[in-house]
């Protein structure tokens, strides 16, 4: 059985399923939003990191923004109501980003495969190495993060492919 809420002494990680079977875009079903609200109400004393696959906010890329979480604004509404939500983390966009929206740290992580070009109108890739994001969650509710790239490999992107 998969545990969607992981709790430590100072933090809770809420893992949401944004997958829509047979679709590239994401959506948070009612049970996922209820899971989040329950976790936030049960433990307002814990700092919270929310993680999901699809991006809940626009990335500034025309083609990519069509395949994010369709009800991402609902997630943001819930998160804004709880001061203990410190970070929302996602993948799907195959690029790194780090910004703050309404006091919440918003992080996307690079792909361990091909990287998509940021702020592009159409599908495009970048010729940079695969990467991953590390997080360190501190007892005071702050977090440190660092993106590392795989070194020592020649990464070839197949530009004839129309999507990854």
HUSUL-V845382 format. One record per run of one state. SS is the DSSP state (hx for helix, st for strand, lp for the rest). FROM is the first residue (numbers start at 1). TO is the last residue. If there is no record, write none. Layout:
SS	FROM	TO
SS	FROM	TO
//
This chain:
lp	1	4
st	5	7
lp	8	10
st	11	15
lp	16	18
st	19	19
lp	20	25
st	26	26
lp	27	29
hx	30	42
lp	43	46
st	47	52
lp	53	61
hx	62	65
lp	66	68
st	69	69
lp	70	71
hx	72	80
lp	81	84
st	85	90
lp	91	96
st	97	101
lp	102	103
st	104	108
lp	109	114
st	115	116
lp	117	124
st	125	126
lp	127	130
st	131	137
lp	138	142
st	143	149
lp	150	164
//
